[in-house]
């Protein structure tokens, strides 16, 4: 192999290495979503296609704690549980909940039901996006 081919091979290898490192640094991990009280702001459903804004997002809060537990405020109710993350897969296991009636307009039951069907997540523009199983849709949260 002559010198120019060796130099070209080194440059190509170096570029591939830099692109690989850059891609790894842009991936989000479970550490990016823990210990933050996330407020539920919207729901996008795929079938039928619809987008809903959550009224009073401060009443619907999801906190994933660094110890693997979750705390949920579902309007006037409180739920505890646990979670696990593997790559972008996210499993939420809801535990005991208070069972107060929060009113006809409350989304507390829907919130808990949707959280039970989360299967993955992403971070998009500092928003937490939880994807629902069976491609049902996604829930969006802000800090």
C-alpha angles and dihedrals in degrees: 000000000000126000096259093054091049091049091048091050091050092049092049091047090049093051092049090049093050093048090049093051091047092052092050092051091053095055116103122225136197088265088069093064105040129102092017123116100229117201117213107236107164148006124213115194122194101201108066093013110240142144121212129188114218113234113223097009089184086073093059111059131164120192119184107198124213090241091064097259127119132214119199130189107199101184104283094355132081126213130187128193144123140272141200131202128201112173103310094336112110127188120190119194111194116208133184118348136190110246105213119149105246097188138272094284096050120118093201096115093045091047092054093044092051093047088054089059100049114125106167145006145206137187113234119178091337091309122121110229117195115197118212125225121263089028089281093149142271141280119218124209134184131200 
